[in-house]
């Protein structure tokens, strides 16, 4: 008789825990679905820098081969804390980036400048820069496109 009572109680506990887990997962899924509708622009974290570029894509059109090109991506720190650009990685050795090394105060403006060496390059040009920082969005992609003849 004791064994039946213990088995029944154990089964009841497992059932209650199972129902609790299912209910918790439904709540979590509901919360996750709500979070998916938040856009990066609408999310501003207090005491964090926000790196905002005027343009993230630059089309230089058509350029002559063996003619260096300089591209400038202007940005602003729209956050509440100093912004530090840690590194700018490039998808090609033909790109030489230059960026501010010192912390940028809130509302301060700056620029990432890129020198493109077009020696030996012809045809469609499509290269990417990866700007790494301490901002809410830790990596931002910048794209340079055009054609070299």
N, C-alpha and C positions, 0 to 999 in steps of 0.2 A: 504494500500500500504506500509506504514511504517513497519507493522508487517511482511509482506513478506520479506522485505529487511533485517530486523533484524534476522529473522529465517534463511535466506539464508546466511548471514554473519556468524552467529553462527555455522551453519553446515559446512561452509568452514573452519573456524578456527579449529573445531573438526577434520575434515578430515586431515588438514595439521599437526596437532599435532599427530594424529594417524600414519601417514606416517613417521614422524620424530622419533617416538618411535620405530617403526618397523625397520627403518634403523639403529638406535642406537643399538638395540638388535642384529642385524646381525653383526655389528662391534664388539660388546662385545663377541659374540659367537666365532668369528674369532680369537679374541685376546685370549680367554680362550683356544681354541683348540691349539694355538701356545704354551701357557704356559704349557699345559699338556706334551709336549715333552721335557721339561727341566728336567734333572735328578738332584738329590740332590748333586752329585759329581761335576756337571758343574756349580752349583750355589754357588758363593762365595760372601757373602755380606760384603762390606767394614766395617771395625771397629767392626767386630763380631768374636767371637771365633768359631772354627769348631772342634768338637770332632770326631776324626777318630780312630777307633779301628783296630788293625792288623787283629783280627778275632772276629767275633761276635757269633761264635758257637764253643763249645769245647766238643769233644767226648773223655771221659776218658777210653773207652773200658769196660773191666770187672773189678770190684773191689770186695773185700771180705766184707761181712757184718761186721759191728762194727769196721771198719777201717776208720779213718778220711781221707778225700781227700781235697787237696788244689788245687784250679784252679786259674790261673792268666791270666787276659785279659789286654794286654798292649795297650796303646793309646798314641796319640800325639795331641797337639793343633795346627791344621793347619791354624788357623785364624789369624786375625790381632789384637786381643784384649785378655785380660786375660780370661781364662776359669775357671769357678767355678762349680764343681760337687756339687749340692745341696743335693742330696739324692740318695740312691740306695734302691729301694723296691724289695722284693723277693716274689716269688710265694709259698714259703714253709718255715716253721719255721726251717727246717733242714739246711738252708743256712745262713751263717754269713758273710756279706760282709765287706770289709775294703777298703777305698778309700781315696785319698788325700783331706784334708779339706781346704788347702790353695789354693789361686788362682794360676793357671798355666800360665806362660808367653807364648807368641806365640813360636812355635817350641819346647816347653818343652814336655818331655815325662813323663808318669806316668803309673800306673796300678791299676786296680780294682782286689783285691784278694778276693777269696771266699773260706771259709772253709765249707765243707759238712760233716755233722754228719750223718753217715749211720746206726746208732743204730736203730734197728727195721724196717729197710727198706730192701726189697728184690724185685727183678724183674727189669723191665725196669725203668730207671731213666730219666726223662725229665722235667727240671725245668727252670724257666725264671727269669732274673733280669731286672729291669727297671731302667736305669741310667738317672736321671733327672739333667739337667744342664742349663746354660745360653747360650748354643751354638745355632747355627742356627737351628739345629734339636734338639728340647728341650727334647725329650725322645728317648733313644736308647735301643733296646731290646738285651740282651745277653742270649744265651741259653746254658745249660749244659745237655748233654745226656750221657747215658752209661747203664750199667747193673750191678746190685749188687747181688751177690750170697752168 
